[in-house]
Amino acid sequence: MKAILTSSFFWRFAGGFALGGFGVMTLHPAGAQTAPQTPAAIAHLAD
């Protein structure tokens, strides 16, 4: 277990995971709405 915690691969993986999570939270806030994907949804918004 100690070898895993001191390996550079583990820390690079953990750092990438943290940066990815930060990027997702920063670039896509929780209240963001996405564009409608179906014609029925688009027609509903036009009413």
C-alpha positions in Angstrom: 0.0 0.0 0.0 2.8 2.4 0.8 4.3 1.8 -2.7 1.0 2.8 -4.3 0.8 6.0 -2.3 4.3 7.1 -3.1 4.1 6.3 -6.8 4.1 9.1 -9.3 1.4 7.4 -11.4 -1.1 7.5 -8.4 -0.5 11.2 -7.8 -0.8 12.0 -11.5 -4.0 10.1 -11.6 -5.4 11.8 -8.5 -4.3 15.2 -9.8 -6.0 14.6 -13.1 -9.1 13.4 -11.4 -9.2 16.5 -9.2 -8.6 18.9 -12.2 -11.3 17.1 -14.2 -13.8 17.4 -11.4 -13.0 21.1 -10.9 -13.4 21.7 -14.7 -16.8 20.0 -14.7 -18.0 22.0 -11.8 -16.6 25.3 -13.3 -17.7 24.9 -16.9 -21.1 23.3 -16.3 -22.9 24.8 -13.3 -25.7 22.8 -11.6 -28.5 25.0 -12.9 -27.4 25.1 -16.5 -30.1 24.2 -19.1 -29.2 22.3 -22.2 -30.6 22.9 -25.7 -33.6 20.8 -26.6 -32.7 17.7 -28.6 -36.1 16.7 -30.1 -38.4 18.5 -32.5 -41.3 18.0 -30.0 -39.3 19.8 -27.3 -38.4 22.6 -29.7 -42.1 23.0 -30.8 -43.1 23.1 -27.1 -40.7 25.9 -26.4 -42.1 27.9 -29.4 -45.6 28.0 -27.9 
